[in-house]
Amino acid sequence: MPISPESPDTDDGSVDVHIVAGVATIRFGHPKSNSLPGVLLRTLASTIETIGERSDMRVIVLRSEGQGAFCAGASFDELSAIDDADVGKEFFLGFARVILAMTGAPVPIVTAVQGKVVGGGVGLVAASDYVIAVEKASLKLSELAIGIGPFVVGPVIEHKIGPGPFGAMALDADWRDAAWGERHGLYAQVVPDAAALDAAVAARAQALAAANPAATRGIKQALWQGTGHWADLLDERAATSGALVLSDFTRAAIAKFKAS
């Protein structure tokens, strides 16, 4: 189910679904390092919600296109075009909706990380239930470097790894290697390469699909207990980010990043 571009000059990326024996593989892609424009975010959230509601689903596998970055986070093109706080809030709500769709899905989500993860992409990793990554899959929260903060993705990352490691990532916008990600719980398993990643993801998905669905759904619910207030919290956080992106500091930082 590819996304239709808004215009011939715009490529908003794609979201595709492949279902076999209770395992739904959702794959998103964007030509700019699998970054996430608003259209892609909306489609990804609605796809996860729709698939998760199906009674025949046992597990969702989340992947991105190619062998490069897993996700480069927010689309700088869209960030630089925001000229109104409400528009900014709506853009950041796109990440909130994906996080809520992932954590609210009744079935486990296994995510395959084949490359580097930046910004909002770390939120997708944290919102997953089981993540397998390759050794080259470094992570960083880059938001502070462009004058905003990881406000929308912050709650899900902190829920997953705790306030200490989250604070370190948020205040030091530098790379953490895959071993750091595994040590702190963002990654459940780190494997050497793409072939090992495919094998490990397939094995985990098949094991979960064969397990008692009542048990896996119960575990999923327990994993995200205490997050029922996130819809309101993330709405507030999106408003904060939407206002910050209009600052002169952030506009200059984004322009510098785009020019580099």
Kinemage of the C-alpha trace (Angstrom):
@kinemage 1
@onewidth
@group {chain A} dominant
@subgroup {mainchain}
@vectorlist {calphas} color= white
{ca met a 1} P 0.000 0.000 0.000
{ca pro a 2} L 2.266 2.784 -1.252
{ca ile a 3} L 1.574 6.397 -0.418
{ca ser a 4} L 0.450 8.511 -3.356
{ca pro a 5} L 2.666 11.588 -3.744
{ca glu a 6} L 0.951 14.920 -3.166
{ca ser a 7} L 2.499 16.273 -6.370
{ca pro a 8} L 4.746 15.003 -9.191
{ca asp a 9} L 7.687 16.810 -7.570
{ca thr a 10} L 7.160 15.346 -4.083
{ca asp a 11} L 8.105 11.909 -2.871
{ca asp a 12} L 6.484 11.323 0.499
{ca gly a 13} L 7.796 7.805 0.827
{ca ser a 14} L 5.992 4.500 1.050
{ca val a 15} L 4.407 2.075 3.484
{ca asp a 16} L 3.911 -1.519 2.347
{ca val a 17} L 2.368 -4.515 4.106
{ca his a 18} L 3.024 -8.214 3.562
{ca ile a 19} L 1.064 -10.780 5.617
{ca val a 20} L 1.896 -14.467 5.980
{ca ala a 21} L 0.483 -16.857 8.602
{ca gly a 22} L -0.406 -14.236 11.180
{ca val a 23} L 2.793 -12.211 10.727
{ca ala a 24} L 2.346 -8.758 9.186
{ca thr a 25} L 5.527 -7.118 7.927
{ca ile a 26} L 5.113 -3.355 7.656
{ca arg a 27} L 7.913 -1.687 5.721
{ca phe a 28} L 8.308 2.077 5.413
{ca gly a 29} L 10.682 3.932 3.173
{ca his a 30} L 11.784 7.373 2.082
{ca pro a 31} L 14.565 8.310 -0.357
{ca lys a 32} L 16.198 10.614 2.209
{ca ser a 33} L 17.546 7.978 4.615
{ca asn a 34} L 14.042 6.805 5.561
{ca ser a 35} L 13.176 10.165 7.083
{ca leu a 36} L 9.587 10.754 8.158
{ca pro a 37} L 7.470 13.456 6.524
{ca gly a 38} L 3.939 14.052 7.765
{ca val a 39} L 2.194 12.000 5.071
{ca leu a 40} L 4.344 8.965 5.825
{ca leu a 41} L 3.780 9.344 9.573
{ca arg a 42} L 0.016 9.450 9.120
{ca thr a 43} L 0.004 6.412 6.861
{ca leu a 44} L 2.325 4.443 9.124
{ca ala a 45} L 0.148 5.133 12.181
{ca ser a 46} L -3.087 4.178 10.425
{ca thr a 47} L -1.513 1.045 8.958
{ca ile a 48} L -0.295 -0.178 12.354
{ca glu a 49} L -3.726 0.514 13.869
{ca thr a 50} L -5.574 -1.325 11.090
{ca ile a 51} L -3.287 -4.353 11.129
{ca gly a 52} L -3.286 -4.552 14.917
{ca glu a 53} L -7.080 -4.700 15.023
{ca arg a 54} L -7.239 -7.818 12.854
{ca ser a 55} L -8.174 -10.925 14.819
{ca asp a 56} L -5.906 -13.119 12.688
{ca met a 57} L -2.755 -11.143 13.470
{ca arg a 58} L -0.232 -12.612 15.891
{ca val a 59} L 2.762 -10.295 15.468
{ca ile a 60} L 3.807 -7.200 13.540
{ca val a 61} L 7.313 -6.868 12.097
{ca leu a 62} L 8.399 -3.276 11.463
{ca arg a 63} L 11.174 -2.646 8.943
{ca ser a 64} L 12.467 0.129 6.723
{ca glu a 65} L 13.745 0.102 3.163
{ca gly a 66} L 17.296 -0.549 2.038
{ca gln a 67} L 20.533 -1.334 3.809
{ca gly a 68} L 21.350 2.221 4.918
{ca ala a 69} L 19.829 4.135 7.800
{ca phe a 70} L 16.868 2.612 9.597
{ca cys a 71} L 15.377 6.076 10.106
{ca ala a 72} L 16.776 9.604 9.903
{ca gly a 73} L 13.936 11.054 11.967
{ca ala a 74} L 11.943 14.141 11.053
{ca ser a 75} L 11.969 15.494 7.509
{ca phe a 76} L 14.160 18.604 7.474
{ca asp a 77} L 12.310 19.815 4.380
{ca glu a 78} L 9.048 19.885 6.333
{ca leu a 79} L 10.632 21.284 9.482
{ca ser a 80} L 12.086 24.214 7.560
{ca ala a 81} L 8.716 24.938 5.913
{ca ile a 82} L 6.776 25.242 9.196
{ca asp a 83} L 5.655 28.840 9.642
{ca asp a 84} L 2.928 28.520 12.271
{ca ala a 85} L 2.823 26.981 15.749
{ca asp a 86} L -0.326 24.991 14.992
{ca val a 87} L 1.248 23.593 11.834
{ca gly a 88} L 4.325 22.701 13.857
{ca lys a 89} L 2.250 20.981 16.503
{ca glu a 90} L 0.428 18.941 13.851
{ca phe a 91} L 3.727 17.798 12.357
{ca phe a 92} L 5.055 16.577 15.700
{ca leu a 93} L 1.716 14.941 16.460
{ca gly a 94} L 2.551 12.638 13.554
{ca phe a 95} L 5.266 11.043 15.689
{ca ala a 96} L 2.883 10.907 18.658
{ca arg a 97} L 0.292 9.020 16.608
{ca val a 98} L 2.819 6.434 15.454
{ca ile a 99} L 4.049 5.896 19.019
{ca leu a 100} L 0.491 5.542 20.319
{ca ala a 101} L -0.387 3.143 17.492
{ca met a 102} L 2.639 0.984 18.266
{ca thr a 103} L 2.239 0.885 22.031
{ca gly a 104} L -1.533 0.470 21.721
{ca ala a 105} L -1.428 -2.358 19.186
{ca pro a 106} L -2.671 -5.516 20.920
{ca val a 107} L 0.002 -7.728 19.338
{ca pro a 108} L 3.787 -7.604 19.830
{ca ile a 109} L 5.845 -5.498 17.444
{ca val a 110} L 9.259 -6.855 16.462
{ca thr a 111} L 11.447 -4.224 14.795
{ca ala a 112} L 14.433 -4.899 12.538
{ca val a 113} L 17.092 -2.170 12.598
{ca gln a 114} L 19.525 -2.464 9.686
{ca gly a 115} L 21.331 0.865 10.111
{ca lys a 116} L 21.676 4.112 12.010
{ca val a 117} L 18.770 5.589 13.967
{ca val a 118} L 18.299 9.312 14.527
{ca gly a 119} L 15.815 11.486 16.432
{ca gly a 120} L 12.247 10.353 15.905
{ca gly a 121} L 13.547 7.005 14.702
{ca val a 122} L 14.743 6.310 18.244
{ca gly a 123} L 11.130 6.818 19.291
{ca leu a 124} L 10.016 4.091 16.886
{ca val a 125} L 12.656 1.754 18.301
{ca ala a 126} L 11.599 2.513 21.881
{ca ala a 127} L 7.905 1.996 21.036
{ca ser a 128} L 8.663 -1.497 19.750
{ca asp a 129} L 8.300 -4.552 21.970
{ca tyr a 130} L 11.355 -6.465 20.737
{ca val a 131} L 14.132 -4.950 18.641
{ca ile a 132} L 16.904 -6.737 16.761
{ca ala a 133} L 19.681 -4.580 15.328
{ca val a 134} L 22.921 -4.986 13.433
{ca glu a 135} L 26.227 -3.989 14.961
{ca lys a 136} L 26.460 -0.837 12.825
{ca ala a 137} L 23.078 0.460 14.077
{ca ser a 138} L 24.239 3.435 16.142
{ca leu a 139} L 21.657 5.769 17.673
{ca lys a 140} L 21.403 9.417 18.614
{ca leu a 141} L 18.833 11.969 19.668
{ca ser a 142} L 19.809 14.926 17.514
{ca glu a 143} L 17.011 17.314 18.507
{ca leu a 144} L 19.007 19.553 20.867
{ca ala a 145} L 21.557 20.154 18.104
{ca ile a 146} L 18.897 21.912 16.047
{ca gly a 147} L 17.394 23.894 18.897
{ca ile a 148} L 14.481 21.702 19.906
{ca gly a 149} L 14.313 18.673 22.193
{ca pro a 150} L 13.074 15.073 22.074
{ca phe a 151} L 9.836 16.081 23.757
{ca val a 152} L 7.391 13.873 21.847
{ca val a 153} L 9.586 10.765 21.730
{ca gly a 154} L 10.900 11.359 25.243
{ca pro a 155} L 8.185 9.559 27.230
{ca val a 156} L 8.466 6.319 25.275
{ca ile a 157} L 12.272 6.327 25.388
{ca glu a 158} L 12.318 7.074 29.106
{ca his a 159} L 9.716 4.343 29.694
{ca lys a 160} L 11.969 1.873 27.896
{ca ile a 161} L 15.426 2.758 29.241
{ca gly a 162} L 14.867 4.922 32.330
{ca pro a 163} L 15.466 8.623 33.040
{ca gly a 164} L 19.252 8.412 33.407
{ca pro a 165} L 20.103 6.965 29.983
{ca phe a 166} L 17.361 9.028 28.363
{ca gly a 167} L 18.740 12.208 29.899
{ca ala a 168} L 22.202 11.329 28.617
{ca met a 169} L 20.872 10.865 25.085
{ca ala a 170} L 18.775 14.035 25.214
{ca leu a 171} L 21.521 16.323 26.548
{ca asp a 172} L 24.437 14.833 24.598
{ca ala a 173} L 23.294 14.689 20.975
{ca asp a 174} L 26.071 12.343 19.915
{ca trp a 175} L 26.135 8.760 18.681
{ca arg a 176} L 25.688 5.716 20.914
{ca asp a 177} L 26.784 2.411 19.434
{ca ala a 178} L 24.588 -0.661 19.161
{ca ala a 179} L 26.213 -2.201 22.237
{ca trp a 180} L 25.035 0.834 24.241
{ca gly a 181} L 21.554 0.359 22.824
{ca glu a 182} L 21.513 -3.292 23.850
{ca arg a 183} L 22.977 -2.589 27.279
{ca his a 184} L 20.258 -0.042 28.050
{ca gly a 185} L 17.319 -1.956 26.616
{ca leu a 186} L 16.602 -0.204 23.327
{ca tyr a 187} L 17.848 -3.303 21.515
{ca ala a 188} L 16.936 -6.786 22.717
{ca gln a 189} L 19.495 -8.438 20.450
{ca val a 190} L 22.438 -7.292 18.312
{ca val a 191} L 23.594 -9.387 15.351
{ca pro a 192} L 26.581 -9.056 13.015
{ca asp a 193} L 25.008 -8.255 9.659
{ca ala a 194} L 21.919 -8.053 7.443
{ca ala a 195} L 21.714 -11.801 6.829
{ca ala a 196} L 21.817 -12.534 10.549
{ca leu a 197} L 19.227 -9.805 11.106
{ca asp a 198} L 16.777 -11.353 8.638
{ca ala a 199} L 17.224 -14.786 10.203
{ca ala a 200} L 16.826 -13.535 13.782
{ca val a 201} L 13.741 -11.444 12.982
{ca ala a 202} L 12.090 -14.329 11.133
{ca ala a 203} L 12.809 -16.711 14.009
{ca arg a 204} L 11.441 -14.339 16.649
{ca ala a 205} L 8.327 -13.525 14.624
{ca gln a 206} L 7.600 -17.192 13.984
{ca ala a 207} L 8.080 -18.054 17.659
{ca leu a 208} L 5.678 -15.318 18.720
{ca ala a 209} L 3.153 -16.297 16.048
{ca ala a 210} L 3.210 -19.865 17.393
{ca ala a 211} L 2.809 -18.803 21.027
{ca asn a 212} L -0.466 -18.577 22.932
{ca pro a 213} L -2.024 -15.365 21.545
{ca ala a 214} L -3.739 -14.636 24.864
{ca ala a 215} L -0.344 -14.753 26.585
{ca thr a 216} L 1.467 -12.567 24.049
{ca arg a 217} L -1.343 -10.013 24.110
{ca gly a 218} L -1.258 -10.036 27.906
{ca ile a 219} L 2.497 -9.446 27.917
{ca lys a 220} L 2.063 -6.608 25.435
{ca gln a 221} L -0.510 -4.957 27.674
{ca ala a 222} L 1.725 -5.345 30.721
{ca leu a 223} L 4.713 -3.822 28.932
{ca trp a 224} L 2.856 -0.563 28.391
{ca gln a 225} L 0.918 -0.407 31.639
{ca gly a 226} L 0.806 3.106 33.050
{ca thr a 227} L 0.940 4.863 29.685
{ca gly a 228} L -2.772 5.533 29.304
{ca his a 229} L -2.241 9.288 29.786
{ca trp a 230} L 0.181 9.579 26.878
{ca ala a 231} L -2.360 10.902 24.365
{ca asp a 232} L -2.726 14.076 26.438
{ca leu a 233} L 0.962 14.231 27.364
{ca leu a 234} L 2.164 13.878 23.772
{ca asp a 235} L -0.332 16.484 22.619
{ca glu a 236} L 1.261 18.945 25.077
{ca arg a 237} L 4.761 17.918 24.018
{ca ala a 238} L 3.897 18.368 20.323
{ca ala a 239} L 2.772 21.922 21.064
{ca thr a 240} L 6.104 22.611 22.775
{ca ser a 241} L 8.080 21.319 19.797
{ca gly a 242} L 5.813 23.137 17.369
{ca ala a 243} L 6.596 26.436 19.051
{ca leu a 244} L 10.343 25.806 19.380
{ca val a 245} L 10.756 24.997 15.690
{ca leu a 246} L 9.779 28.609 14.894
{ca ser a 247} L 12.655 30.119 16.888
{ca asp a 248} L 15.447 31.917 15.060
{ca phe a 249} L 17.966 29.529 16.610
{ca thr a 250} L 16.185 26.461 15.251
{ca arg a 251} L 15.575 27.944 11.810
{ca ala a 252} L 19.268 28.785 11.457
{ca ala a 253} L 20.327 25.347 12.736
{ca ile a 254} L 18.030 23.498 10.336
{ca ala a 255} L 19.258 25.623 7.417
{ca lys a 256} L 22.844 24.790 8.365
{ca phe a 257} L 22.100 21.061 8.540
{ca lys a 258} L 20.322 21.130 5.161
{ca ala a 259} L 23.273 22.918 3.562
{ca ser a 260} L 25.850 20.485 4.941
